[in-house]
Amino acid sequence: MKQLQGRDLLSIADLNSEEIHELLNFAQQLKAGEIAPEGDLSEIRKAGSVLGLLFYKASTRTRVSFSVAMYQLGGQVIDLNPQQTQVGRGEPTEDTARVLDRYLDALAIRTFDHKDIETFAQYADIPIINALTDLEHPCQILADFITIKENFGSLAGITVTYVGDGNNIAHSLLLGGALMGINIRIATPQEYPPNQEIVAQAKQLAQNNSEIIVTNDPIAAVEKTQVIYTDVWASMGQEDSAARRIPIFQPYQVNDALVSHGDQDAIVLHCLPAHRGEEITASVIEGKQSRVWDQAENRMHAQKALLASILRK
């Protein structure tokens, strides 16, 4: 993965299909305790490397998985809490980026406006990683693809149905699925569709290698699918609209009845945290088709592979 050295990851579409394949294979080998195919891990610039975490949004899995991954690679992590740094007092993003560039080896950012991480990438030479914005969540999708590979052996030709809000998860699934030859079906209420520019980009990336469908019919979307995926109905920053959203999204709940329309070997994914009884029922998330906990673990392996690749000598 030497081609990723020093690279940013702002969108899953910043990678091509070959790079994603290699990252997933690398992550699976790291998970299994095997040596990476391109050489011994001693080649990775580990000792002394510092990853900064600048998170404007709350985080459990992303924060912990990035931290553990970096520690296991021999590096260190510094938490740049916006409330305890000058960014929380309005320091211009470009100023913060240029200063952190001189201190850190990589910076993972979780924020609201996607333009903020683009500004960091513009003004900092170190790798900038999108740890979630309102537009995309590329690191989550890498973990999702590992989970799908573990269950089906490959990605090409698999059908993934996402049911719920047309949010950052839906966007990264559309783009990543198009790159990897995965058929992506997105079922959302008419009022909360995915970004149409992202949909158009996904269709362009897919060409004739995968099918991209956006619909308002959750049952038709789930029919015979191999993967059923959902997320909360109101993402961080949208809590004020949660009560208004619940009645609209109720037909999109991933429950036993909806899951029954999928393939008999279908698996269920959720990026967490889950609101049981809203977007997913307890019986499904705890059921035999759930792979939610494997999916959460794979965040760490995917990010370890990413960090090892971008910090390589």
MIGU-173689 format. One line per field, with one value per residue (C-alpha): residue number from 1; residue in three letters; x, y, z. Coordinates in steps of 0.2 Angstrom, whole numbers, plus 5000, padded with zeros to 4 digits. Example, Ala and Ser with C-alpha at 12.3 -4.5 7.8 and 13.67 -1.06 7.14 Angstrom:
MIGU-173689
num = [1, 2]
residuo = [ala, ser]
c1 = [5062, 5068]
c2 = [4978, 4995]
c3 = [5039, 5036]
***
This chain:
MIGU-173689
num = [1, 2, 3, 4, 5, 6, 7, 8, 9, 10, 11, 12, 13, 14, 15, 16, 17, 18, 19, 20, 21, 22, 23, 24, 25, 26, 27, 28, 29, 30, 31, 32, 33, 34, 35, 36, 37, 38, 39, 40, 41, 42, 43, 44, 45, 46, 47, 48, 49, 50, 51, 52, 53, 54, 55, 56, 57, 58, 59, 60, 61, 62, 63, 64, 65, 66, 67, 68, 69, 70, 71, 72, 73, 74, 75, 76, 77, 78, 79, 80, 81, 82, 83, 84, 85, 86, 87, 88, 89, 90, 91, 92, 93, 94, 95, 96, 97, 98, 99, 100, 101, 102, 103, 104, 105, 106, 107, 108, 109, 110, 111, 112, 113, 114, 115, 116, 117, 118, 119, 120, 121, 122, 123, 124, 125, 126, 127, 128, 129, 130, 131, 132, 133, 134, 135, 136, 137, 138, 139, 140, 141, 142, 143, 144, 145, 146, 147, 148, 149, 150, 151, 152, 153, 154, 155, 156, 157, 158, 159, 160, 161, 162, 163, 164, 165, 166, 167, 168, 169, 170, 171, 172, 173, 174, 175, 176, 177, 178, 179, 180, 181, 182, 183, 184, 185, 186, 187, 188, 189, 190, 191, 192, 193, 194, 195, 196, 197, 198, 199, 200, 201, 202, 203, 204, 205, 206, 207, 208, 209, 210, 211, 212, 213, 214, 215, 216, 217, 218, 219, 220, 221, 222, 223, 224, 225, 226, 227, 228, 229, 230, 231, 232, 233, 234, 235, 236, 237, 238, 239, 240, 241, 242, 243, 244, 245, 246, 247, 248, 249, 250, 251, 252, 253, 254, 255, 256, 257, 258, 259, 260, 261, 262, 263, 264, 265, 266, 267, 268, 269, 270, 271, 272, 273, 274, 275, 276, 277, 278, 279, 280, 281, 282, 283, 284, 285, 286, 287, 288, 289, 290, 291, 292, 293, 294, 295, 296, 297, 298, 299, 300, 301, 302, 303, 304, 305, 306, 307, 308, 309, 310, 311, 312, 313]
residuo = [met, lys, gln, leu, gln, gly, arg, asp, leu, leu, ser, ile, ala, asp, leu, asn, ser, glu, glu, ile, his, glu, leu, leu, asn, phe, ala, gln, gln, leu, lys, ala, gly, glu, ile, ala, pro, glu, gly, asp, leu, ser, glu, ile, arg, lys, ala, gly, ser, val, leu, gly, leu, leu, phe, tyr, lys, ala, ser, thr, arg, thr, arg, val, ser, phe, ser, val, ala, met, tyr, gln, leu, gly, gly, gln, val, ile, asp, leu, asn, pro, gln, gln, thr, gln, val, gly, arg, gly, glu, pro, thr, glu, asp, thr, ala, arg, val, leu, asp, arg, tyr, leu, asp, ala, leu, ala, ile, arg, thr, phe, asp, his, lys, asp, ile, glu, thr, phe, ala, gln, tyr, ala, asp, ile, pro, ile, ile, asn, ala, leu, thr, asp, leu, glu, his, pro, cys, gln, ile, leu, ala, asp, phe, ile, thr, ile, lys, glu, asn, phe, gly, ser, leu, ala, gly, ile, thr, val, thr, tyr, val, gly, asp, gly, asn, asn, ile, ala, his, ser, leu, leu, leu, gly, gly, ala, leu, met, gly, ile, asn, ile, arg, ile, ala, thr, pro, gln, glu, tyr, pro, pro, asn, gln, glu, ile, val, ala, gln, ala, lys, gln, leu, ala, gln, asn, asn, ser, glu, ile, ile, val, thr, asn, asp, pro, ile, ala, ala, val, glu, lys, thr, gln, val, ile, tyr, thr, asp, val, trp, ala, ser, met, gly, gln, glu, asp, ser, ala, ala, arg, arg, ile, pro, ile, phe, gln, pro, tyr, gln, val, asn, asp, ala, leu, val, ser, his, gly, asp, gln, asp, ala, ile, val, leu, his, cys, leu, pro, ala, his, arg, gly, glu, glu, ile, thr, ala, ser, val, ile, glu, gly, lys, gln, ser, arg, val, trp, asp, gln, ala, glu, asn, arg, met, his, ala, gln, lys, ala, leu, leu, ala, ser, ile, leu, arg, lys]
c1 = [5000, 5015, 5004, 4994, 5009, 5005, 4987, 4971, 4955, 4941, 4929, 4929, 4930, 4947, 4952, 4951, 4944, 4962, 4967, 4951, 4954, 4972, 4967, 4953, 4965, 4978, 4966, 4960, 4978, 4981, 4966, 4972, 4989, 4998, 5011, 5006, 5009, 5020, 5033, 5036, 5027, 5044, 5044, 5030, 5035, 5027, 5038, 5036, 5021, 5007, 4989, 4978, 4959, 4950, 4932, 4918, 4905, 4903, 4911, 4914, 4919, 4928, 4938, 4942, 4946, 4957, 4966, 4969, 4974, 4987, 4994, 4995, 5005, 5017, 5012, 5003, 4987, 4983, 4964, 4962, 4946, 4938, 4932, 4950, 4959, 4958, 4947, 4933, 4936, 4935, 4953, 4952, 4953, 4967, 4978, 4974, 4978, 4995, 5000, 4995, 5004, 5020, 5016, 5007, 5010, 4991, 4975, 4958, 4943, 4925, 4915, 4898, 4903, 4913, 4921, 4930, 4940, 4943, 4951, 4962, 4968, 4971, 4982, 4990, 5003, 5000, 4987, 4969, 4957, 4938, 4932, 4914, 4906, 4888, 4892, 4902, 4909, 4922, 4931, 4914, 4912, 4929, 4924, 4907, 4916, 4927, 4912, 4903, 4919, 4920, 4902, 4901, 4920, 4919, 4911, 4907, 4889, 4883, 4867, 4867, 4851, 4852, 4835, 4832, 4839, 4848, 4863, 4882, 4882, 4870, 4882, 4898, 4889, 4884, 4901, 4910, 4898, 4899, 4918, 4918, 4905, 4892, 4874, 4867, 4849, 4844, 4827, 4822, 4806, 4803, 4807, 4824, 4833, 4852, 4861, 4857, 4875, 4882, 4869, 4874, 4893, 4889, 4880, 4895, 4907, 4897, 4896, 4890, 4898, 4885, 4867, 4862, 4844, 4836, 4818, 4805, 4799, 4808, 4801, 4805, 4822, 4825, 4819, 4832, 4846, 4861, 4864, 4852, 4859, 4852, 4857, 4848, 4834, 4841, 4860, 4870, 4865, 4847, 4841, 4828, 4819, 4819, 4801, 4795, 4805, 4799, 4781, 4789, 4802, 4791, 4789, 4808, 4811, 4822, 4811, 4808, 4795, 4806, 4821, 4811, 4810, 4829, 4839, 4838, 4857, 4856, 4865, 4860, 4872, 4871, 4885, 4879, 4874, 4857, 4840, 4832, 4813, 4816, 4826, 4830, 4821, 4830, 4825, 4835, 4850, 4852, 4846, 4856, 4858, 4865, 4884, 4884, 4897, 4909, 4906, 4911, 4926, 4932, 4932, 4949, 4956, 4951, 4959, 4974, 4977, 4974, 4986, 4999, 4998, 4998, 5012, 5023, 5041]
c2 = [5000, 5012, 5022, 5028, 5035, 5053, 5053, 5061, 5051, 5063, 5053, 5034, 5039, 5046, 5028, 5017, 4999, 4991, 5002, 4997, 4979, 4980, 4990, 4977, 4962, 4971, 4974, 4956, 4950, 4962, 4955, 4937, 4942, 4938, 4948, 4961, 4956, 4970, 4967, 4966, 4979, 4985, 4995, 5006, 5022, 5018, 5024, 5042, 5044, 5055, 5054, 5069, 5067, 5083, 5078, 5091, 5077, 5064, 5047, 5030, 5018, 5030, 5038, 5021, 5011, 5025, 5026, 5007, 5005, 5019, 5012, 4994, 5001, 5009, 5026, 5039, 5048, 5066, 5071, 5089, 5093, 5108, 5114, 5114, 5121, 5137, 5130, 5131, 5150, 5153, 5151, 5151, 5133, 5137, 5143, 5128, 5117, 5125, 5124, 5105, 5101, 5105, 5095, 5079, 5065, 5063, 5070, 5062, 5075, 5072, 5087, 5093, 5103, 5093, 5109, 5110, 5094, 5100, 5116, 5106, 5096, 5111, 5120, 5104, 5093, 5078, 5065, 5071, 5057, 5060, 5052, 5057, 5073, 5076, 5071, 5055, 5042, 5033, 5024, 5016, 5009, 5001, 4991, 4987, 4980, 4969, 4962, 4958, 4949, 4939, 4933, 4931, 4929, 4943, 4960, 4960, 4955, 4957, 4967, 4979, 4988, 5003, 5008, 5024, 5042, 5047, 5052, 5051, 5032, 5031, 5042, 5032, 5016, 5023, 5028, 5013, 5001, 5008, 5007, 4989, 4982, 4980, 4983, 4997, 5000, 5015, 5016, 5032, 5042, 5055, 5069, 5062, 5056, 5055, 5069, 5069, 5074, 5059, 5048, 5054, 5052, 5034, 5030, 5037, 5027, 5011, 5011, 4993, 4985, 4987, 4993, 5009, 5010, 5024, 5021, 5025, 5007, 4998, 4981, 4981, 4987, 4973, 4959, 4945, 4956, 4949, 4964, 4974, 4990, 5004, 5019, 5031, 5041, 5058, 5060, 5070, 5088, 5083, 5079, 5093, 5085, 5067, 5068, 5074, 5061, 5045, 5044, 5047, 5034, 5020, 5010, 5009, 5001, 4985, 4972, 4954, 4957, 4967, 4956, 4941, 4949, 4948, 4933, 4918, 4920, 4939, 4948, 4964, 4979, 4995, 5007, 5011, 5019, 5011, 5017, 5000, 5001, 5015, 5011, 4993, 4981, 4972, 4955, 4960, 4967, 4953, 4940, 4927, 4937, 4952, 4955, 4972, 4968, 4961, 4976, 4987, 4977, 4979, 4998, 4995, 4984, 4995, 5010, 5001, 4996, 5014, 5022, 5009, 5013, 5032, 5032, 5021, 5026]
c3 = [5000, 4997, 4985, 5000, 5009, 5014, 5006, 5013, 5015, 5014, 5003, 5000, 4982, 4985, 4983, 4968, 4968, 4968, 4983, 4993, 4989, 4995, 5011, 5015, 5012, 5023, 5037, 5037, 5038, 5052, 5061, 5058, 5065, 5048, 5040, 5027, 5009, 5004, 5018, 5037, 5048, 5054, 5038, 5045, 5053, 5070, 5085, 5088, 5075, 5083, 5077, 5082, 5085, 5082, 5085, 5085, 5087, 5101, 5097, 5105, 5091, 5080, 5094, 5103, 5087, 5080, 5097, 5099, 5081, 5083, 5099, 5092, 5078, 5091, 5088, 5100, 5100, 5106, 5109, 5102, 5111, 5102, 5119, 5126, 5111, 5101, 5088, 5100, 5102, 5083, 5077, 5058, 5051, 5040, 5055, 5065, 5050, 5047, 5065, 5068, 5052, 5061, 5076, 5070, 5058, 5054, 5059, 5060, 5060, 5065, 5061, 5053, 5037, 5025, 5018, 5035, 5032, 5014, 5021, 5033, 5018, 5008, 5022, 5030, 5021, 5034, 5029, 5034, 5038, 5037, 5054, 5049, 5042, 5038, 5020, 5021, 5033, 5023, 5037, 5042, 5025, 5024, 5040, 5032, 5017, 5028, 5037, 5020, 5014, 5030, 5027, 5008, 5003, 4990, 4987, 4968, 4964, 4982, 4985, 4999, 5004, 5015, 5024, 5033, 5032, 5016, 5026, 5026, 5028, 5013, 5003, 5007, 5003, 4986, 4981, 4989, 4982, 4965, 4965, 4971, 4960, 4974, 4970, 4981, 4985, 4995, 5002, 5011, 5014, 5000, 5012, 5017, 5001, 4998, 4990, 4972, 4967, 4977, 4968, 4951, 4955, 4961, 4945, 4935, 4945, 4944, 4925, 4921, 4936, 4948, 4950, 4959, 4965, 4975, 4980, 4993, 4994, 5008, 5005, 4987, 4991, 5003, 4992, 4990, 4996, 5005, 5017, 5026, 5033, 5044, 5054, 5066, 5059, 5066, 5066, 5077, 5076, 5070, 5087, 5087, 5072, 5080, 5086, 5069, 5059, 5069, 5061, 5044, 5046, 5054, 5038, 5036, 5053, 5051, 5060, 5058, 5045, 5034, 5036, 5030, 5013, 5011, 5006, 5018, 5022, 5023, 5036, 5046, 5049, 5059, 5061, 5079, 5091, 5089, 5095, 5098, 5094, 5082, 5066, 5072, 5084, 5098, 5091, 5074, 5082, 5094, 5081, 5072, 5056, 5065, 5062, 5071, 5083, 5070, 5060, 5075, 5079, 5060, 5062, 5072, 5059, 5044, 5052, 5057, 5039, 5034, 5047, 5043, 5024, 5025, 5038, 5029, 5027]
***
